[in-house]
Amino acid sequence: MHDQRHHELLAHVASLYYEQDMTQNAIADLLGLSRVKVYRLLREARDAKVVQIKIDWPIKRNTELEARLQDEFSLQTALVLKTTTWQPSSVLHQLGSLAARYLEIILQHNTTMAICLGRSTYEVINAISPDFQANVQVAQAIGNLPNSFHEYDSSTLARQLAQKLGGQVMYLPSPLMADTPEAASVIRSQRDVRRTLSVASAADVALVGIGNLDPETSGFVRAGFIEPDELRELKDDGAVGDLAWQLYTADGALYPCEFNNRVIGIRLEELAHIPTTIAVAAGVEKAAAIRGALHTGVINVLATDERTAAAILRAALPLVS
């Protein structure tokens, strides 16, 4: 009951501020609260998603770069955002909207969709229109990260997506990374884990992000799976990025390491058999990782921005001696 009353308070304060355009001081006077308390309630309302702010960016595409990417990497579709800002978070928001509009076009009634965790997939799900309903079954394709990643975690994203699309969700009751390859094999053999991964690997559509193994930002480091120095060694030895938390080389081959065998989730060879696998990634610093991911043969739809697309294509050109 207390939770419901608090939720109502959050909604009331948010409505006064966002819908009725009252100032925080006016709300404080009306409700007999301090201005600091009102500020904290508004912040809590946003964090708890009692209020969700959606910015309707004008989405424009660079069709020339799209055609070049499709030709160079034999893509089914390339979505290249014309950027009006170089601020990374704004670019990712707009890219999420671009990919969401594409999803709304291709998702059919009773489609099955596999989803991997990440900031980019979070932005796509957040941008899907709340009134879009397609009765899509959502399968969590990657195990769960530690609590520090809860907003980008696979189970959270799978639930949010299923709620938006009016469909069911199949959770993967497993950590993302087992302690050893042997432990991973045991976990993958469990009935509920095996069932969800089977549904994910047979999905019609998959949504993934791409990591570039930067020790400063890598999910492997943030989750405590690997030390920064170890990750640098892997990069120096030929690993260029991660896709569905599996490391690969510049030519798209799986990088030989035990980390790939400890991941509980869909395998790259399984992703390759899904009819439409959409990767959403932005940032010039990710160009090598994205290019390697495209060489895996897993991705057939890439959503990126024009600066990143140009960097990918520049690096793909043969060197002139």
C-alpha positions as CSV (number, residue, x, y, z in Angstrom):
1,M,0.0,0.0,0.0
2,H,2.9,2.3,0.9
3,D,4.5,1.6,-2.5
4,Q,1.2,2.5,-4.3
5,R,0.9,5.7,-2.4
6,H,4.5,6.6,-3.2
7,H,4.0,5.8,-6.9
8,E,0.9,8.0,-6.9
9,L,2.9,10.8,-5.4
10,L,5.6,10.4,-8.0
11,A,3.0,10.5,-10.8
12,H,1.2,13.5,-9.3
13,V,4.5,15.5,-9.0
14,A,5.5,14.5,-12.5
15,S,2.1,15.5,-13.9
16,L,2.2,18.9,-12.3
17,Y,5.7,19.5,-13.7
18,Y,5.6,18.0,-17.1
19,E,1.9,18.2,-18.1
20,Q,0.8,21.3,-16.3
21,D,4.1,23.3,-16.6
22,M,4.3,24.2,-12.9
23,T,7.6,25.2,-11.6
24,Q,9.3,23.1,-8.9
25,N,8.8,26.0,-6.4
26,A,5.1,26.2,-7.2
27,I,4.8,22.4,-6.8
28,A,6.6,22.6,-3.4
29,D,4.2,25.3,-2.2
30,L,1.1,23.4,-3.4
31,L,2.1,20.1,-1.8
32,G,3.8,21.6,1.3
33,L,7.2,20.1,0.3
34,S,10.7,21.6,0.0
35,R,12.0,22.4,-3.4
36,V,14.8,19.9,-2.9
37,K,12.2,17.2,-2.1
38,V,10.3,18.0,-5.3
39,Y,13.5,17.8,-7.3
40,R,14.3,14.4,-5.8
41,L,10.8,13.1,-6.5
42,L,11.0,14.2,-10.2
43,R,14.4,12.5,-10.5
44,E,13.0,9.4,-8.9
45,A,10.0,9.5,-11.2
46,R,12.3,9.4,-14.2
47,D,14.6,6.7,-12.8
48,A,11.6,4.5,-11.9
49,K,10.1,5.2,-15.4
50,V,6.9,6.7,-13.8
51,V,7.6,9.4,-16.4
52,Q,9.4,8.7,-19.6
53,I,10.7,11.5,-21.9
54,K,10.8,10.8,-25.6
55,I,12.5,13.2,-27.9
56,D,11.2,13.0,-31.4
57,W,14.4,13.6,-33.4
58,P,14.0,14.2,-37.2
59,I,15.5,11.0,-38.7
60,K,17.3,11.4,-42.0
61,R,19.4,8.8,-43.7
62,N,22.5,8.8,-45.9
63,T,21.4,6.6,-48.8
64,E,24.8,6.8,-50.5
65,L,26.6,5.3,-47.6
66,E,23.8,2.8,-47.1
67,A,24.3,1.5,-50.7
68,R,28.1,1.3,-50.2
69,L,27.8,-0.7,-47.0
70,Q,25.3,-3.1,-48.5
71,D,27.6,-3.6,-51.5
72,E,30.8,-3.9,-49.5
73,F,29.5,-6.3,-46.9
74,S,26.6,-8.1,-48.8
75,L,24.1,-6.7,-46.3
76,Q,20.4,-7.2,-46.6
77,T,19.9,-3.6,-45.4
78,A,22.0,-0.8,-44.1
79,L,20.5,2.1,-42.1
80,V,22.9,5.0,-41.9
81,L,21.8,8.0,-39.8
82,K,22.5,11.5,-41.0
83,T,23.7,13.1,-37.8
84,T,22.8,16.6,-36.7
85,T,25.0,16.3,-33.7
86,W,28.2,14.6,-32.8
87,Q,27.3,14.1,-29.1
88,P,27.5,10.3,-28.6
89,S,24.4,9.9,-26.4
90,S,22.3,12.0,-28.8
91,V,23.6,10.0,-31.8
92,L,22.7,6.7,-30.0
93,H,19.2,8.0,-29.1
94,Q,18.6,8.9,-32.8
95,L,20.1,5.6,-34.0
96,G,17.8,3.8,-31.6
97,S,14.8,5.5,-33.1
98,L,16.0,4.7,-36.7
99,A,16.3,1.0,-35.8
100,A,13.0,1.0,-33.9
101,R,11.2,2.3,-37.0
102,Y,12.8,-0.5,-39.1
103,L,11.7,-3.1,-36.6
104,E,8.1,-1.8,-36.6
105,I,8.1,-2.3,-40.3
106,I,9.5,-5.9,-40.4
107,L,7.9,-7.4,-37.2
108,Q,4.9,-9.5,-38.1
109,H,2.2,-11.1,-35.9
110,N,3.6,-14.1,-34.0
111,T,7.2,-13.3,-34.9
112,T,9.9,-14.6,-32.5
113,M,12.7,-12.2,-31.7
114,A,15.9,-12.9,-29.9
115,I,17.5,-10.1,-27.9
116,C,21.0,-9.5,-26.5
117,L,21.8,-6.9,-23.9
118,G,23.6,-3.6,-24.3
119,R,23.3,0.2,-24.4
120,S,22.4,0.2,-28.1
121,T,19.7,-2.4,-27.8
122,Y,18.3,-0.5,-24.8
123,E,18.0,2.6,-27.0
124,V,16.1,0.7,-29.7
125,I,13.6,-0.9,-27.3
126,N,13.1,2.5,-25.6
127,A,12.3,4.1,-29.0
128,I,9.7,1.5,-30.1
129,S,6.3,3.2,-30.1
130,P,4.1,2.2,-27.1
131,D,1.1,1.7,-29.3
132,F,2.8,-0.7,-31.7
133,Q,1.4,-4.2,-31.0
134,A,2.5,-7.2,-33.0
135,N,2.2,-10.1,-30.5
136,V,5.9,-10.9,-30.8
137,Q,7.5,-13.6,-28.6
138,V,10.7,-12.3,-27.2
139,A,13.5,-14.7,-26.2
140,Q,16.4,-13.6,-24.0
141,A,19.4,-14.8,-25.9
142,I,22.1,-14.0,-23.4
143,G,22.4,-14.7,-19.7
144,N,22.1,-12.1,-16.9
145,L,24.8,-9.6,-15.9
146,P,25.6,-8.5,-12.4
147,N,23.2,-6.0,-10.8
148,S,25.4,-3.0,-11.7
149,F,24.1,-3.5,-15.3
150,H,20.4,-3.9,-14.4
151,E,19.1,-1.3,-16.9
152,Y,20.9,-2.9,-19.8
153,D,20.4,-6.5,-18.7
154,S,18.9,-9.1,-21.1
155,S,16.0,-10.1,-18.8
156,T,15.1,-6.5,-18.2
157,L,15.3,-5.6,-21.9
158,A,13.4,-8.8,-22.9
159,R,10.6,-8.0,-20.5
160,Q,10.3,-4.3,-21.6
161,L,10.2,-5.3,-25.3
162,A,7.6,-8.0,-24.7
163,Q,5.4,-5.6,-22.8
164,K,5.7,-3.0,-25.6
165,L,5.0,-5.5,-28.4
166,G,2.1,-7.2,-26.5
167,G,3.8,-10.6,-26.6
168,Q,5.3,-13.2,-24.3
169,V,8.8,-13.4,-23.0
170,M,11.1,-16.4,-22.5
171,Y,13.7,-15.7,-19.8
172,L,17.2,-17.3,-19.7
173,P,17.6,-18.3,-16.1
174,S,21.4,-18.2,-16.0
175,P,24.4,-15.9,-15.4
176,L,26.0,-14.5,-18.6
177,M,29.4,-15.9,-17.8
178,A,30.2,-19.2,-16.0
179,D,33.3,-19.6,-14.0
180,T,34.7,-22.3,-16.3
181,P,33.9,-23.8,-19.7
182,E,32.9,-27.0,-17.9
183,A,30.5,-25.1,-15.7
184,A,29.1,-23.4,-18.7
185,S,28.4,-26.7,-20.4
186,V,26.5,-27.9,-17.3
187,I,24.4,-24.7,-17.2
188,R,23.6,-24.9,-20.9
189,S,22.4,-28.5,-20.5
190,Q,19.7,-27.5,-17.9
191,R,16.2,-27.9,-19.2
192,D,15.0,-24.3,-18.9
193,V,18.2,-22.8,-20.2
194,R,18.3,-25.3,-23.1
195,R,14.6,-24.5,-24.0
196,T,15.1,-20.7,-24.1
197,L,18.3,-20.9,-26.1
198,S,16.6,-23.3,-28.6
199,V,13.8,-20.7,-29.1
200,A,16.3,-17.9,-29.4
201,S,18.4,-19.8,-32.0
202,A,15.2,-20.4,-34.1
203,A,14.0,-16.8,-33.9
204,D,12.9,-14.8,-37.0
205,V,14.7,-11.6,-35.9
206,A,17.7,-11.0,-33.6
207,L,18.8,-7.6,-32.1
208,V,22.5,-7.3,-31.0
209,G,25.1,-4.7,-30.2
210,I,28.8,-4.7,-30.9
211,G,31.6,-4.1,-28.4
212,N,35.1,-2.8,-29.3
213,L,37.1,-4.2,-26.3
214,D,38.2,-0.8,-25.0
215,P,39.4,-1.5,-21.5
216,E,37.9,1.9,-20.4
217,T,34.4,1.0,-21.4
218,S,34.3,-2.7,-22.0
219,G,31.4,-4.7,-20.4
220,F,33.9,-7.5,-19.7
221,V,35.9,-5.2,-17.5
222,R,32.9,-3.4,-15.9
223,A,31.3,-6.8,-15.0
224,G,34.5,-8.0,-13.5
225,F,35.0,-10.9,-15.9
226,I,38.5,-9.8,-17.0
227,E,41.1,-7.3,-15.9
228,P,42.0,-4.3,-18.2
229,D,45.5,-5.6,-18.8
230,E,44.2,-9.1,-19.8
231,L,41.8,-7.4,-22.3
232,R,44.7,-5.4,-23.8
233,E,46.6,-8.6,-24.2
234,L,43.7,-10.2,-26.1
235,K,43.5,-7.1,-28.4
236,D,47.2,-7.2,-29.0
237,D,46.8,-10.9,-29.9
238,G,44.2,-10.2,-32.5
239,A,40.8,-9.9,-30.9
240,V,39.0,-6.8,-32.3
241,G,35.5,-6.9,-30.8
242,D,32.6,-8.9,-29.2
243,L,29.3,-9.8,-30.6
244,A,26.8,-11.5,-28.3
245,W,29.7,-11.5,-25.8
246,Q,31.9,-13.7,-28.0
247,L,35.3,-12.4,-29.1
248,Y,36.2,-12.4,-32.8
249,T,39.1,-11.3,-35.0
250,A,39.4,-8.7,-37.8
251,D,38.5,-11.3,-40.4
252,G,35.4,-12.4,-38.5
253,A,36.7,-15.7,-37.1
254,L,36.0,-16.6,-33.5
255,Y,39.0,-15.6,-31.4
256,P,40.3,-18.8,-29.7
257,C,39.9,-18.2,-25.9
258,E,38.1,-19.7,-22.9
259,F,35.9,-16.7,-22.6
260,N,33.9,-17.7,-25.6
261,N,33.3,-21.1,-24.1
262,R,32.1,-19.6,-20.7
263,V,29.3,-17.4,-22.2
264,I,25.8,-18.7,-21.6
265,G,23.9,-17.5,-24.6
266,I,23.3,-17.8,-28.3
267,R,26.4,-18.8,-30.4
268,L,27.5,-16.8,-33.4
269,E,26.9,-19.8,-35.7
270,E,23.3,-19.9,-34.4
271,L,22.9,-16.2,-35.0
272,A,24.1,-16.7,-38.5
273,H,21.1,-18.9,-39.3
274,I,18.5,-16.3,-38.1
275,P,16.9,-14.7,-41.2
276,T,17.3,-11.1,-39.9
277,T,20.0,-10.2,-37.4
278,I,20.2,-6.5,-36.7
279,A,23.3,-4.9,-35.2
280,V,23.1,-1.4,-33.8
281,A,26.5,0.3,-33.2
282,A,27.9,3.8,-33.4
283,G,31.3,5.5,-32.8
284,V,34.3,5.9,-35.1
285,E,36.4,4.2,-32.4
286,K,34.2,1.1,-33.0
287,A,35.0,1.0,-36.8
288,A,37.4,-1.9,-36.6
289,A,35.1,-3.9,-34.3
290,I,32.1,-3.3,-36.5
291,R,34.0,-4.2,-39.6
292,G,35.1,-7.5,-38.0
293,A,31.5,-8.2,-36.9
294,L,30.3,-7.7,-40.5
295,H,32.9,-10.2,-41.6
296,T,31.5,-12.9,-39.2
297,G,28.6,-13.4,-41.6
298,V,26.2,-13.1,-38.7
299,I,24.9,-9.6,-39.4
300,N,22.6,-8.8,-42.3
301,V,21.2,-5.5,-41.1
302,L,23.5,-2.8,-39.8
303,A,22.3,0.5,-38.2
304,T,25.0,3.1,-37.6
305,D,25.7,6.8,-38.1
306,E,27.4,8.4,-41.2
307,R,30.7,9.2,-39.5
308,T,31.0,5.6,-38.3
309,A,29.9,4.2,-41.7
310,A,32.6,6.4,-43.5
311,A,35.2,5.1,-41.1
312,I,34.2,1.5,-41.7
313,L,34.4,2.0,-45.5
314,R,37.7,3.9,-45.3
315,A,39.3,1.0,-43.4
316,A,37.9,-1.5,-45.9
317,L,39.7,0.1,-48.8
318,P,42.9,-1.6,-50.0
319,L,46.1,0.2,-49.1
320,V,47.9,1.9,-52.0
321,S,51.7,1.5,-51.9
